[in-house]
Every structure is written in C-alpha cells, then in structure tokens.
C-alpha cells in the first residue's frame, strides 16, 4: 500500500495512492498516528480506492512524515561513494542527524541559503520506523519497519566539512525532501535489491542498487537501537552511492534553477527545483 499526505485545497489529509489517483482515508490525525495504529486500521484501509478520489496531478503531495521525532542518516555506506570521498571503509557505522526542520515535500523547491553555495545532492532510500523498540536484534529488525520512501540528503558541503561534525551541514531548511509517499513493507519485501538514481537537469549523476550497502538496513537498526529507542515515524536515511557533485572534477554544486530528480524502483520519484533563499 502507498500511504501519502496530501492537500486538495482543504488542508492536509492522509490518502492511499492507487495508480494515478489518491483516495482519502477518512481518518483523523497524522501519518504517524496511522503508523502507530496500523495493525488496527489496516484492514479497514484495504477497501479504500473504490470512490472517486483525486487525480494525483490535481493535489499537492506533502512530506509523508512532516514532523518525524528523529532523523538519522548514515554516511560512507556505499563503496563507490567511499572511494570518491578518498576515505577508508569505516569499521563502525558513521551516523549523523538532520534537523526535523529540514524536511521538505517531494516536489517543493529546495533552498540555497545565503552565504552557503556549496549545495549537493544525495539520493537515498529512507526507512520509516513502524514499531517502537530498543536493543532490537538484527533478525527482528525488519519487524520494526513500516515502509520506505525516496529521500534526498541535500548537503551544504562547506558547512559539512569545516568541522568533524556533519549535522549542521546536513540540516539546512528544506534539505531533506522525502516522498512521494510511503510504500509499505509488504509491497517491497527485501529492500536490499532496489535500483536508485539521481539526475540533475536530466543528466544521471548517481546510479546504483541498495544491495551495495556496506551496512544493510537490518544492521543499521540493530546498531542504532542499542543507543536509543526507535519510535513510529522516525526516519533512517540509509546511505548514498557514488556520483555526488563534490567529487566531480571540478566539483559541480547545485545552482538556482537546477532540477534534481531522485528515483528508487518500487518507491517512486521526487523532483525538486533549486531556489536561492533570497
């Protein structure tokens, strides 16, 4: 099932996407409320989609989790990205946070902040936590995932690299577009075999498959949950492959007017246009 948050002119509502149409669930509350009550609500949602609904082209899709409790992202998690970064394969998982205010809708403009021009793209599969847990065993990790969406871990490289801590460079406003919806786990099965790509103005810059993750999603969940309780609606950005603008010779950072499209097989695509903050 594909769960989206959308606005057809009457404010945000949750909906089920089928083909090129979206059907309101009729449920009050946020997508996180729906995730938390999924076992109770899912049987009733199976019949959603028989009414008129809305054409996707006629609604505004919002970030499917507009205010997650936590956003964690793993760095250096594809071999080709490690190589282009001139860094060694990490022995331990390298994690950083993104501010919740960096969340952005899947088709809304992404801002280039004043005095921070070194903006880069990073296509990533994003896992949406569905079940609360701590000290989660690797073999149980899949039971704690609600679904997946496409993400762009937009990064301001100047801020990222001026200190050993990456979080500020990863947390500018609008620098975490996600969507276009959450595809539930039953539609995907094993998430470690999905093609993903990123293009800038139609030129493919990144192209890989999630089977190339250094630390796969189950390892990630097991590791993170040793430190903190993972809760419904938390987002995990699972890593980006090689091909980022910073590694090009010369580096190619994004500029106003550029269109960035991130796509993952089975999950859909998000597309944003870069815009100067001023």
N, C-alpha and C positions, 0 to 999 in steps of 0.2 A: 504494500500500500504506500502511496505517496501522500504525505501529510504536509500541507502548506499553510502559511499565514498570509492572508491577502486582504486587500481593501478594494471593494467595488463601489465606493462612494459613501458607505455608511459606517466606516471605521473598521478596525482590524477584526477579522474572523478566521477561525480555522476552517480548512477545507480539505477535501480529498480530490486529488488530481487523477483524472482518467482520460487518456488521450489528450486532446487539445481543449478540454473543459475542466473546470473546477466546480465542485459541489460543496456547499456549506455543510458543516457537520451539525449545526444547530446547537452546539454545546457552548455553554458559557465558560469563561476562563481562558487562560493562555495555553500555548502548546505544551508548556512544562506541566500544567495541570493535567492535560490529556495524557502526557507520557507517564506521569505518576499513577494515573488511574487506568492505564492501558488494558490490563487484564479484565477489568470490569467493563470498559467501554468498547473494546474491540469488536465483540460480537454484534453490537448494535450498528457499528460503522460499516459492517460488511454489506449492508443494503444501500449505503449512500451511493448515489450515482444514477438513480432512476428518474430523478426530477429534471427540471430544465437546466439548472446550474448556470454558469457563466463561461463564455469563451475566455481562455487564458489571455488572449490578446486584448481583452476589454477590462482587465483588472490590473491592479498594481501588486506584484508579489513583494512581500516584506521578508526580512530575515526570519527564517523559520523559528529561531530561538533568539528573540531580540534582546534579552537580558539574561544571559546564562550566569549561573553562580560562579563558575570558574571557566577560564580558557587557558589550556596548557598546550604548548607546541613543542615538538621535538626537533632538534637541529641535527644536521650531519647524519641523515638516515638513509641516504641512497649513495652507493659507491661512486657514481659519476659526479654527484654534487660534492662529495668529499674531495675527489681528485681536483675538480676545478677550483675548489677553495684552498688548495695547497695545504691541506691539513690531513692528519692521520686518522684512520678509522678509530672512533672512540671505543674504549673498553667498557665505559659506562654510558648510560643514556644521558644525553645533554638536553635538559628541559629549560624552557623559559615561559613566562606568562605574557599574555596580551591583555590589555585593559578591556573591560566589558564595553567601554565607550568606543572601542574600535570596530564593533560590529556594524555591518552595513548591509542593506538589501542587495539582492543578487544583480540588479540592473541599475542601481543608483550610481551617480558619479563618485569617484574616489578622489580625495583632495590631495594636492601637493602643497604642503604647508609652507608658509612664508619662511624663507631662510633655510629651508630643508629640501633641496632639489634632487637629492640622490635617491629617488624612489624606484624600487624594484618590485618585480612580481615573483610569486612562488605558488604554483598550483599544488594543492594538497587534498587528499581525502580526509574528511573530517568525520570522526565518530561522535555520535550523540549518546551519552550515557542514559540508560533507561532504568537501572536498578541500583539503589544505594548499596554501597559495600566498602569495606576496608579489609586489608590483608587478603585480597582476592587471589586465589590460586590460579595459575596460568590456565589450567584445564577448565576452569569455571569462568574465565574472563568473557567468553562470548555471551554468556547469560546476562551480562550487565550492560550490553549494548542494545539500544533501542533501534538505531538506524544510522544512516550515513548521508552526508551531503557533500557538495563541492565547496572548497574554500580557496581563497587567495590570501596567503600570508604576506600581505603587502609590507614592505620593509623600507625604512629610511636608512640607507647604508652608512651615511655619515654619522648619524647618531648611534647606530648599532655598533660600529667599530671603534668609536672613540673611547670606549671603556670596555672592560671584560664582561660587563653585564649587558645583555641584549634587550632587556624588556622595554626600555624607553624607545629604542629604535623600531620596535615591533608594535608599539601601542598608540601611534598617532590616530586621531579621529578618522573614521571611515576605513581604516586599514585592515579590516577583516570582513570583506564581503563573503557571505555564505548563502547557499541555497542550491538550486531554486526552490527546493523542498527537501524534506527528509524522506528517504526511501527506507522502509522498514527492513529489518534483517531477513525476514522470510523471503523477500524478493531477491536478495543478493547471495545468500549462502556464505561461502568463504570469501571474505573481502580481499584476499591476497592473490588476486588474479585479474585486476581491473586496469585496463588501459587508461592513462591520464595524459593530458596535453595542455599546453598553454600557447596561445598565439598573440602576437602584438601586431595590430593593423593587418591581420591576415597572414602574417609570417609565423610559421610554427617555430617556437623557441625551445619548448620543452616537450618531450615525448618519451614515456616510459610505461611501466606497469608496476602495480603495487606488490607483485611478487618479489621485487628487488629491494624491498625494505630491509635495512640492516637489522633493526629490531622490529619484529612484526607487532601488530596491534595487541595481541594477547600478551606478549612480553611487556608492552608499554603499560597496559592496565595493571598487570601484576606488580610492576615496579612502582608506579605512581601510588597505588593504593596501600603500599607499605607506609607512606608518609602521611596520606590524607584520605579522608572519606570521600569517595566519588559519589555524586548525587545526580538524580534525574535532571537532564538538561545541561549538565556540564559538557563542554566541547573539548575534544582532543584533536589537534592538527597533527597528522601522523608523519609529516616529512615531505620534502620536495626533491625532485630529481634534478639532474644537471641541466644547464641551459639558461641560468639566470643572467640578467643583463650585466651585473657587476663583473662576471667572469669573461665577458666578451672583450675582444681586443680591437679598438679601445672599448672601455665599458659603455654600455648603452642604457642609460637610465630613462625612465618614462617622462614624457613631457605632456603638457596640456594638449588635449585633442586626441591623444593616443587611445585606441580601443584595445582592451585586454580581454580575451576570452579564455576561460578555463573550463575544461570538459573532462568528465570521467564516465567511462562506459557504464551504463545502467543507472547512473545517478543524475544525468542531465548536464547542463552547462550554465555558467553565469557569465555575464558580459558587462563590463563597466567602461566608462569613458573617463579619462583623467581630466582633472579640472584644477586650475590654480585656486588656492584658498581665497585669495584677494578678490 
